Amino acid sequence: MNRAFGVQVTIGGETAQAYPLVVLATGERDAEMVAARAAGAEALATTLRELTPEEAAQYGLDLARHGDTKALPSLNL
C-alpha cells in the first residue's frame, strides 16, 4: 500500500541546497530512494514525515501511483 511522505532532497556537494518533495512510496526508505532517483545521481534524501491521505490529496498525489513525486516551492532566505 502506498503512503505519502514529505522528503528533503539535498543536491550539490559543497554548495548543497535542500529541496522539499512529496513522494508516494511503500515506506520511509522507499520514499528516500524514489526521491533520490527523481533528483539525480548526486542527491541525498531524508524522510521528514508521513503525510495524511488528506494532505496527499491537497498536493494532487494519486495514492495508486507508486513513485508519484511533486516538488514543493523552496524559500531562498
Residue frames relative to the residue before (quaternion, step in Angstrom):
aa qw qx qy qz dx dy dz
M 1.0000 0.0000 0.0000 0.0000 0.00 0.00 0.00
N 0.3721 -0.7363 0.5254 0.2083 3.57 -0.87 0.96
R 0.0742 -0.7541 0.6517 0.0351 3.50 -1.22 0.72
A 0.4398 -0.6899 0.5114 0.2629 3.56 -1.21 0.49
F 0.0719 -0.7959 0.6011 0.0028 3.55 -1.05 0.87
G 0.3432 -0.6635 0.6189 0.2429 3.51 -1.26 0.59
V 0.0276 -0.8111 0.5818 -0.0528 3.57 -0.71 1.12
Q 0.2383 -0.7345 0.6173 0.1505 3.54 -1.14 0.72
V 0.1270 -0.7831 0.6070 0.0472 3.56 -0.81 1.05
T 0.1568 -0.7766 0.6064 0.0682 3.55 -0.89 0.99
I 0.0172 -0.7975 0.6006 -0.0544 3.54 -0.81 1.10
G 0.7453 0.5120 -0.2876 0.3156 3.54 -1.11 0.60
G 0.4874 -0.6996 0.4444 0.2747 3.64 1.05 0.40
E 0.8557 -0.0369 0.0565 0.5131 3.59 -0.79 -1.08
T 0.7454 0.3171 -0.1940 0.5534 3.59 1.08 -0.66
A 0.1052 0.8632 -0.4859 0.0880 3.54 1.13 0.78
Q 0.0749 -0.7585 0.6461 0.0404 3.49 -1.16 0.78
A 0.3308 -0.7394 0.5569 0.1837 3.55 -1.12 0.75
Y 0.1061 -0.7891 0.6048 0.0159 3.53 -1.03 0.90
P 0.3369 -0.7463 0.5350 0.2081 3.61 -0.91 0.86
L 0.0341 -0.7722 0.6345 -0.0027 3.54 -1.10 0.85
V 0.2063 -0.6889 0.6600 0.2176 3.50 -1.36 0.22
V 0.0894 -0.8196 0.5640 -0.0465 3.53 -0.88 1.06
L 0.2663 -0.7195 0.6128 0.1895 3.57 -1.15 0.66
A 0.1717 0.7769 -0.5786 0.1795 3.54 -0.71 1.13
T 0.6121 -0.5753 0.4043 0.3617 3.56 -1.31 0.16
G 0.7974 -0.0490 0.0466 0.5997 3.59 1.21 -0.40
E 0.7498 -0.4111 0.2710 0.4421 3.57 -1.30 0.07
R 0.6862 0.4786 -0.2932 0.4627 3.58 0.82 -0.96
D 0.6291 0.5231 -0.3259 0.4736 3.58 1.03 -0.78
A 0.6302 0.5333 -0.3300 0.4578 3.60 1.00 -0.80
E 0.6481 0.5120 -0.3136 0.4685 3.59 0.99 -0.81
M 0.6631 0.4970 -0.3084 0.4671 3.60 0.96 -0.83
V 0.6412 0.5164 -0.3222 0.4674 3.60 0.97 -0.85
A 0.6787 0.4960 -0.2901 0.4573 3.60 0.86 -0.96
A 0.6627 0.4979 -0.3085 0.4667 3.59 0.90 -0.89
R 0.6415 0.5160 -0.3208 0.4682 3.59 0.98 -0.81
A 0.6635 0.5055 -0.3045 0.4599 3.61 0.96 -0.83
A 0.7247 0.4594 -0.2401 0.4540 3.59 1.04 -0.79
G 0.6244 -0.5670 0.3407 0.4155 3.61 1.16 -0.34
A 0.7523 -0.4675 0.2647 0.3814 3.51 -1.35 0.38
E 0.7200 0.4518 -0.2516 0.4628 3.61 1.02 -0.69
A 0.5297 0.6836 -0.3779 0.3307 3.59 1.27 -0.09
L 0.1412 -0.7307 0.6619 0.0894 3.51 -1.25 0.71
A 0.1254 -0.8187 0.5591 0.0375 3.58 -0.82 0.98
T 0.0823 -0.7705 0.6317 0.0237 3.52 -1.18 0.77
T 0.3560 -0.7229 0.5497 0.2202 3.57 -0.83 0.98
L 0.2810 -0.7733 0.5498 0.1442 3.56 -0.85 1.01
R 0.7640 -0.2535 0.1751 0.5669 3.59 0.92 -0.87
E 0.5009 -0.6029 0.5212 0.3376 3.52 -1.35 0.29
L 0.3331 -0.7411 0.5535 0.1827 3.56 -1.00 0.88
T 0.5112 -0.6086 0.4992 0.3450 3.55 -1.21 0.45
P 0.6406 -0.5071 0.3885 0.4261 3.61 -1.20 0.31
E 0.6195 0.5436 -0.3392 0.4536 3.60 1.08 -0.67
E 0.6480 0.4995 -0.3149 0.4812 3.58 1.00 -0.81
A 0.6174 0.5402 -0.3420 0.4583 3.59 1.00 -0.80
A 0.6601 0.5041 -0.3023 0.4678 3.59 0.96 -0.87
Q 0.6214 0.5460 -0.3427 0.4453 3.61 1.03 -0.73
Y 0.7048 0.4321 -0.2552 0.5014 3.58 1.09 -0.68
G 0.5030 -0.6818 0.4073 0.3409 3.59 1.28 0.01
L 0.3942 0.7158 -0.4824 0.3155 3.58 1.16 0.54
D 0.2927 -0.7307 0.5941 0.1657 3.56 -1.05 0.83
L 0.3846 -0.7699 0.4622 0.2138 3.60 -0.36 1.24
A 0.6217 0.5390 -0.3479 0.4494 3.60 1.21 -0.24
R 0.6909 0.4845 -0.2697 0.4640 3.62 1.23 -0.31
H 0.2521 -0.7721 0.5688 0.1298 3.58 -0.09 1.26
G 0.8028 0.2834 -0.2251 0.4738 3.55 -0.99 0.89
D 0.4034 0.6877 -0.4967 0.3430 3.59 1.25 0.04
T 0.0026 -0.8173 0.5717 -0.0721 3.57 -0.72 1.10
K 0.0508 -0.7786 0.6252 0.0161 3.56 -1.03 0.83
A 0.3333 -0.7135 0.5807 0.2065 3.55 -0.96 0.92
L 0.2660 -0.7523 0.5855 0.1433 3.54 -1.05 0.83
P 0.5863 -0.5575 0.4273 0.4036 3.59 -1.13 0.44
S 0.1636 -0.7677 0.6081 0.1185 3.57 -1.07 0.69
L 0.4367 -0.6942 0.5130 0.2533 3.53 -1.12 0.73
N 0.2356 -0.7491 0.6042 0.1356 3.54 -1.05 0.79
L 0.0313 0.8482 -0.5239 0.0713 3.55 0.30 1.31
